[in-house]
Amino acid sequence: MSWTWRYEDEAGATLDAPEPEAFESRSDAESWLGENFAELAEDGVVAVTLFEGETRVYGPMSLAAAG
């Protein structure tokens, strides 16, 4: 299974851009988010949700407090 982030706007709607990346592990996905949250926020992402395949693991998680 791959791990992916779903990006959301202020209304909770899913954003199609930036293009979500797929990761081999939860750790890789979380590390990537830690390194890229500022860019995501600049691109209009307000919250993220982590998925393993089609299963929601957690979220939505706000990026506002991190920025």
KOLDRENBA-867963 format. One record per residue: residue number from 1; x, y, z of N, C-alpha, C in turn. Coordinates in nm, 3 decimals, always signed. Example, Ala and Ser with C-alpha at 12.3 -4.5 7.8 and 13.67 -1.06 7.14 Angstrom:
<recs>
+------+---------+---------+---------+---------+---------+---------+---------+---------+---------+
| dodo |    n.xx |    n.yy |    n.zz |   ca.xx |   ca.yy |   ca.zz |    c.xx |    c.yy |    c.zz |
+------+---------+---------+---------+---------+---------+---------+---------+---------+---------+
|    1 |  +1.319 |  -0.569 |  +0.780 |  +1.230 |  -0.450 |  +0.780 |  +1.320 |  -0.330 |  +0.780 |
|    2 |  +1.285 |  -0.225 |  +0.708 |  +1.367 |  -0.106 |  +0.714 |  +1.290 |  +0.003 |  +0.787 |
+------+---------+---------+---------+---------+---------+---------+---------+---------+---------+
</recs>
This chain:
<recs>
+------+---------+---------+---------+---------+---------+---------+---------+---------+---------+
| dodo |    n.xx |    n.yy |    n.zz |   ca.xx |   ca.yy |   ca.zz |    c.xx |    c.yy |    c.zz |
+------+---------+---------+---------+---------+---------+---------+---------+---------+---------+
|    1 |  +0.084 |  -0.119 |  +0.000 |  +0.000 |  +0.000 |  +0.000 |  +0.088 |  +0.124 |  +0.000 |
|    2 |  +0.040 |  +0.226 |  -0.066 |  +0.112 |  +0.352 |  -0.063 |  +0.044 |  +0.449 |  +0.033 |
|    3 |  +0.121 |  +0.542 |  +0.080 |  +0.075 |  +0.645 |  +0.173 |  +0.068 |  +0.777 |  +0.096 |
|    4 |  -0.042 |  +0.848 |  +0.110 |  -0.059 |  +0.976 |  +0.040 |  -0.126 |  +1.078 |  +0.132 |
|    5 |  -0.101 |  +1.204 |  +0.099 |  -0.168 |  +1.314 |  +0.167 |  -0.278 |  +1.368 |  +0.077 |
|    6 |  -0.393 |  +1.399 |  +0.136 |  -0.498 |  +1.472 |  +0.064 |  -0.489 |  +1.616 |  +0.113 |
|    7 |  -0.485 |  +1.710 |  +0.019 |  -0.475 |  +1.852 |  +0.052 |  -0.613 |  +1.914 |  +0.050 |
|    8 |  -0.641 |  +2.002 |  +0.147 |  -0.774 |  +2.062 |  +0.159 |  -0.765 |  +2.213 |  +0.173 |
|    9 |  -0.870 |  +2.281 |  +0.123 |  -0.878 |  +2.427 |  +0.137 |  -0.956 |  +2.462 |  +0.264 |
|   10 |  -0.984 |  +2.592 |  +0.283 |  -1.053 |  +2.637 |  +0.404 |  -1.191 |  +2.575 |  +0.422 |
|   11 |  -1.258 |  +2.544 |  +0.311 |  -1.393 |  +2.486 |  +0.318 |  -1.389 |  +2.335 |  +0.336 |
|   12 |  -1.270 |  +2.276 |  +0.336 |  -1.257 |  +2.131 |  +0.349 |  -1.263 |  +2.058 |  +0.217 |
|   13 |  -1.267 |  +2.134 |  +0.107 |  -1.270 |  +2.072 |  -0.026 |  -1.130 |  +2.024 |  -0.064 |
|   14 |  -1.126 |  +1.913 |  -0.135 |  -0.999 |  +1.857 |  -0.179 |  -0.939 |  +1.942 |  -0.290 |
|   15 |  -0.809 |  +1.970 |  -0.277 |  -0.736 |  +2.044 |  -0.380 |  -0.665 |  +1.945 |  -0.471 |
|   16 |  -0.669 |  +1.969 |  -0.601 |  -0.602 |  +1.883 |  -0.698 |  -0.455 |  +1.918 |  -0.715 |
|   17 |  -0.418 |  +2.038 |  -0.676 |  -0.280 |  +2.081 |  -0.691 |  -0.233 |  +2.136 |  -0.557 |
|   18 |  -0.112 |  +2.117 |  -0.518 |  -0.009 |  +2.045 |  -0.593 |  -0.039 |  +1.896 |  -0.602 |
|   19 |  +0.022 |  +1.833 |  -0.700 |  +0.002 |  +1.690 |  -0.724 |  +0.049 |  +1.610 |  -0.602 |
|   20 |  -0.038 |  +1.529 |  -0.543 |  +0.003 |  +1.448 |  -0.427 |  +0.109 |  +1.344 |  -0.463 |
|   21 |  +0.205 |  +1.327 |  -0.375 |  +0.307 |  +1.224 |  -0.393 |  +0.266 |  +1.098 |  -0.318 |
|   22 |  +0.316 |  +0.984 |  -0.362 |  +0.292 |  +0.857 |  -0.294 |  +0.421 |  +0.815 |  -0.224 |
|   23 |  +0.407 |  +0.762 |  -0.104 |  +0.522 |  +0.723 |  -0.023 |  +0.512 |  +0.576 |  +0.015 |
|   24 |  +0.626 |  +0.514 |  +0.038 |  +0.630 |  +0.371 |  +0.072 |  +0.598 |  +0.345 |  +0.219 |
|   25 |  +0.613 |  +0.447 |  +0.304 |  +0.587 |  +0.427 |  +0.447 |  +0.525 |  +0.551 |  +0.508 |
|   26 |  +0.461 |  +0.531 |  +0.621 |  +0.404 |  +0.644 |  +0.696 |  +0.514 |  +0.741 |  +0.737 |
|   27 |  +0.625 |  +0.686 |  +0.780 |  +0.738 |  +0.769 |  +0.822 |  +0.786 |  +0.859 |  +0.708 |
|   28 |  +0.797 |  +0.804 |  +0.588 |  +0.839 |  +0.883 |  +0.472 |  +0.739 |  +0.995 |  +0.445 |
|   29 |  +0.610 |  +0.963 |  +0.452 |  +0.505 |  +1.063 |  +0.426 |  +0.510 |  +1.175 |  +0.530 |
|   30 |  +0.526 |  +1.139 |  +0.656 |  +0.528 |  +1.239 |  +0.762 |  +0.656 |  +1.323 |  +0.757 |
|   31 |  +0.768 |  +1.262 |  +0.723 |  +0.892 |  +1.338 |  +0.708 |  +0.881 |  +1.439 |  +0.595 |
|   32 |  +0.823 |  +1.393 |  +0.483 |  +0.805 |  +1.481 |  +0.368 |  +0.718 |  +1.601 |  +0.406 |
|   33 |  +0.609 |  +1.576 |  +0.478 |  +0.521 |  +1.685 |  +0.519 |  +0.596 |  +1.784 |  +0.607 |
|   34 |  +0.676 |  +1.734 |  +0.700 |  +0.753 |  +1.821 |  +0.787 |  +0.848 |  +1.911 |  +0.712 |
|   35 |  +0.899 |  +1.862 |  +0.600 |  +0.993 |  +1.940 |  +0.519 |  +0.922 |  +2.034 |  +0.421 |
|   36 |  +0.795 |  +2.009 |  +0.392 |  +0.727 |  +2.083 |  +0.285 |  +0.600 |  +2.157 |  +0.326 |
|   37 |  +0.566 |  +2.158 |  +0.455 |  +0.439 |  +2.219 |  +0.495 |  +0.433 |  +2.368 |  +0.461 |
|   38 |  +0.544 |  +2.440 |  +0.470 |  +0.541 |  +2.583 |  +0.440 |  +0.506 |  +2.609 |  +0.294 |
|   39 |  +0.564 |  +2.531 |  +0.203 |  +0.532 |  +2.545 |  +0.061 |  +0.386 |  +2.511 |  +0.034 |
|   40 |  +0.336 |  +2.406 |  +0.099 |  +0.196 |  +2.368 |  +0.082 |  +0.104 |  +2.482 |  +0.127 |
|   41 |  +0.135 |  +2.541 |  +0.242 |  +0.054 |  +2.651 |  +0.293 |  +0.057 |  +2.769 |  +0.195 |
|   42 |  +0.172 |  +2.797 |  +0.137 |  +0.183 |  +2.904 |  +0.038 |  +0.100 |  +2.875 |  -0.086 |
|   43 |  +0.082 |  +2.746 |  -0.117 |  +0.002 |  +2.705 |  -0.233 |  -0.147 |  +2.700 |  -0.202 |
|   44 |  -0.186 |  +2.740 |  -0.081 |  -0.328 |  +2.745 |  -0.046 |  -0.381 |  +2.625 |  +0.028 |
|   45 |  -0.293 |  +2.532 |  +0.065 |  -0.336 |  +2.415 |  +0.142 |  -0.355 |  +2.459 |  +0.287 |
|   46 |  -0.473 |  +2.434 |  +0.342 |  -0.505 |  +2.473 |  +0.479 |  -0.495 |  +2.354 |  +0.574 |
|   47 |  -0.524 |  +2.234 |  +0.523 |  -0.521 |  +2.113 |  +0.606 |  -0.483 |  +1.993 |  +0.519 |
|   48 |  -0.435 |  +1.889 |  +0.584 |  -0.398 |  +1.766 |  +0.514 |  -0.456 |  +1.646 |  +0.588 |
|   49 |  -0.482 |  +1.540 |  +0.512 |  -0.529 |  +1.414 |  +0.568 |  -0.440 |  +1.304 |  +0.512 |
|   50 |  -0.394 |  +1.214 |  +0.599 |  -0.307 |  +1.105 |  +0.557 |  -0.389 |  +0.979 |  +0.529 |
|   51 |  -0.360 |  +0.916 |  +0.415 |  -0.426 |  +0.792 |  +0.375 |  -0.323 |  +0.683 |  +0.353 |
|   52 |  -0.360 |  +0.560 |  +0.391 |  -0.287 |  +0.440 |  +0.350 |  -0.379 |  +0.370 |  +0.252 |
|   53 |  -0.343 |  +0.378 |  +0.125 |  -0.435 |  +0.331 |  +0.021 |  -0.560 |  +0.416 |  +0.024 |
|   54 |  -0.675 |  +0.355 |  +0.044 |  -0.803 |  +0.426 |  +0.051 |  -0.848 |  +0.452 |  +0.195 |
|   55 |  -0.768 |  +0.408 |  +0.293 |  -0.806 |  +0.419 |  +0.434 |  -0.749 |  +0.545 |  +0.497 |
|   56 |  -0.838 |  +0.627 |  +0.554 |  -0.791 |  +0.747 |  +0.623 |  -0.725 |  +0.706 |  +0.753 |
|   57 |  -0.602 |  +0.753 |  +0.774 |  -0.526 |  +0.722 |  +0.895 |  -0.549 |  +0.831 |  +0.999 |
|   58 |  -0.535 |  +0.958 |  +0.958 |  -0.569 |  +1.069 |  +1.045 |  -0.585 |  +1.196 |  +0.964 |
|   59 |  -0.650 |  +1.293 |  +1.026 |  -0.674 |  +1.420 |  +0.961 |  -0.823 |  +1.445 |  +0.949 |
|   60 |  -0.859 |  +1.562 |  +0.909 |  -0.769 |  +1.665 |  +0.860 |  -0.688 |  +1.729 |  +0.974 |
|   61 |  -0.566 |  +1.765 |  +0.938 |  -0.473 |  +1.828 |  +1.030 |  -0.439 |  +1.966 |  +0.972 |
|   62 |  -0.463 |  +2.070 |  +1.051 |  -0.439 |  +2.206 |  +1.006 |  -0.290 |  +2.233 |  +0.988 |
|   63 |  -0.258 |  +2.310 |  +0.885 |  -0.120 |  +2.356 |  +0.866 |  -0.100 |  +2.495 |  +0.925 |
|   64 |  -0.207 |  +2.559 |  +0.970 |  -0.200 |  +2.696 |  +1.020 |  -0.107 |  +2.709 |  +1.141 |
|   65 |  -0.116 |  +2.620 |  +1.236 |  -0.034 |  +2.628 |  +1.356 |  +0.113 |  +2.605 |  +1.325 |
|   66 |  +0.140 |  +2.529 |  +1.219 |  +0.279 |  +2.498 |  +1.184 |  +0.344 |  +2.614 |  +1.110 |
|   67 |  +0.266 |  +2.698 |  +1.047 |  +0.320 |  +2.806 |  +0.965 |  +0.332 |  +2.927 |  +1.044 |
+------+---------+---------+---------+---------+---------+---------+---------+---------+---------+
</recs>
